[in-house]
């Protein structure tokens, strides 16, 4: 019985402390957490918008945006394909492409995306299925 009285007193003190101090700060914390997740969600929505424009209209500006904002060296090919919304076309004869500059190996593989609405195709080079020698700054946006 004495243990029960101690337990009740402890619970009342705990509830009083929680109600007295913790609740006042929770809405601010929640709003910060929500705004952070909102930014991530908004960025994903933007990427999806550009991906759809490239897939449906072959929009060259949408392709440039994806290349500039969503791709980076070191990405797996499967992730690049997901970002562009389609599989790349393997380039059997890519020796000419590897000779255009960069530090490519003869064993690197080239994949093509496009053409876009203006007839331009983008070639990306992969080593062991990972994007190499890619610089997003090469795709300047107007």
C-alpha positions as CSV (number, residue, x, y, z in Angstrom):
1,X,0.0,0.0,0.0
2,X,2.8,2.4,0.9
3,X,4.4,1.6,-2.5
4,X,1.2,2.6,-4.3
5,X,1.1,6.0,-2.4
6,X,4.7,6.7,-3.5
7,X,3.9,5.8,-7.1
8,X,0.8,8.1,-7.2
9,X,2.8,11.0,-5.7
10,X,5.6,10.4,-8.3
11,X,3.1,10.3,-11.2
12,X,1.5,13.5,-10.0
13,X,4.9,15.3,-9.8
14,X,5.9,14.0,-13.2
15,X,2.7,15.2,-14.9
16,X,3.0,18.6,-13.2
17,X,6.5,19.0,-14.5
18,X,5.5,18.0,-18.0
19,X,2.6,20.3,-18.1
20,X,4.4,23.2,-16.5
21,X,7.4,23.4,-18.8
22,X,7.6,21.0,-21.8
23,X,4.4,21.8,-23.7
24,X,5.2,25.5,-24.2
25,X,8.2,24.7,-26.4
26,X,6.8,21.9,-28.4
27,X,4.9,23.9,-31.1
28,X,8.1,25.8,-32.0
29,X,10.0,22.5,-32.3
30,X,7.2,20.9,-34.4
31,X,7.0,23.9,-36.8
32,X,10.8,23.6,-37.4
33,X,10.6,19.9,-38.1
34,X,7.6,20.4,-40.4
35,X,9.2,23.2,-42.4
36,X,12.3,21.0,-43.0
37,X,10.3,18.1,-44.3
38,X,8.2,20.6,-46.4
39,X,11.4,21.8,-48.1
40,X,12.5,18.3,-48.9
41,X,9.0,17.5,-50.2
42,X,9.0,20.7,-52.3
43,X,12.4,19.8,-53.8
44,X,11.1,16.4,-54.8
45,X,8.0,17.9,-56.3
46,X,10.2,20.3,-58.4
47,X,12.4,17.4,-59.6
48,X,9.3,15.4,-60.5
49,X,7.9,18.4,-62.5
50,X,11.1,18.7,-64.6
51,X,11.3,14.9,-65.0
52,X,7.8,14.8,-66.4
53,X,8.5,17.8,-68.7
54,X,11.5,16.0,-70.1
55,X,9.7,12.7,-70.5
56,X,6.5,14.0,-72.1
57,X,7.7,17.1,-74.1
58,X,11.4,16.3,-74.4
59,X,11.9,19.8,-73.0
60,X,15.6,20.8,-73.2
61,X,15.4,23.2,-70.3
62,X,13.9,20.5,-68.1
63,X,16.8,18.2,-69.1
64,X,19.3,20.9,-68.3
65,X,17.7,21.5,-64.9
66,X,17.9,17.8,-64.0
67,X,21.5,17.5,-65.1
68,X,22.5,20.7,-63.2
69,X,20.5,20.0,-60.0
70,X,20.0,16.3,-59.6
71,X,23.1,14.5,-60.9
72,X,26.7,14.3,-59.6
73,X,29.8,12.1,-60.1
74,X,29.7,9.0,-58.1
75,X,25.9,8.3,-58.6
76,X,25.0,4.7,-59.6
77,X,23.6,4.4,-63.1
78,X,20.3,3.1,-61.7
79,X,19.9,6.4,-59.8
80,X,20.8,8.5,-62.8
81,X,18.2,6.6,-64.8
82,X,15.6,7.2,-62.0
83,X,16.4,11.0,-62.0
84,X,16.1,11.2,-65.7
85,X,13.0,9.1,-65.7
86,X,14.2,6.6,-68.3
87,X,17.0,4.2,-69.1
88,X,20.0,5.3,-71.0
89,X,20.9,3.8,-74.3
90,X,24.2,1.9,-74.1
91,X,26.6,3.1,-76.7
92,X,28.5,0.1,-78.1
93,X,30.9,2.3,-80.1
94,X,31.9,5.0,-77.6
95,X,35.6,5.3,-78.4
96,X,35.0,8.7,-80.1
97,X,33.3,10.0,-77.0
98,X,36.0,8.9,-74.6
99,X,38.6,10.6,-76.8
100,X,36.9,14.0,-76.5
101,X,38.5,14.9,-73.2
102,X,38.4,13.9,-69.6
103,X,40.2,11.1,-67.9
104,X,38.3,8.1,-69.3
105,X,39.4,4.5,-69.5
106,X,38.8,2.2,-72.4
107,X,36.6,0.0,-70.2
108,X,34.3,2.9,-69.2
109,X,30.8,2.6,-70.7
110,X,28.8,5.4,-72.3
111,X,25.0,5.8,-72.2
112,X,22.9,8.3,-74.2
113,X,19.8,10.2,-73.1
114,X,17.8,12.1,-75.6
115,X,17.3,13.5,-78.1
116,X,15.4,16.4,-76.5
117,X,13.1,18.7,-78.5
118,X,16.1,20.5,-80.1
119,X,17.7,17.3,-81.2
120,X,20.4,17.3,-78.6
121,X,21.4,14.1,-76.8
122,X,23.4,13.8,-73.6
123,X,26.1,11.2,-73.2
124,X,27.2,10.2,-69.7
125,X,30.2,8.0,-68.9
126,X,30.1,5.2,-66.2
127,X,32.9,3.2,-64.7
128,X,31.7,0.1,-62.9
129,X,28.2,1.4,-63.2
130,X,29.0,4.7,-61.4
131,X,28.9,8.1,-63.1
132,X,32.4,9.6,-63.6
133,X,33.8,12.9,-64.8
134,X,30.5,14.7,-64.6
135,X,30.4,18.4,-63.8
136,X,26.9,19.9,-63.3
137,X,28.4,23.3,-64.0
138,X,28.6,22.3,-67.7
139,X,24.9,22.7,-67.9
140,X,24.3,26.4,-67.4
141,X,20.7,27.5,-67.2
142,X,19.4,30.6,-68.9
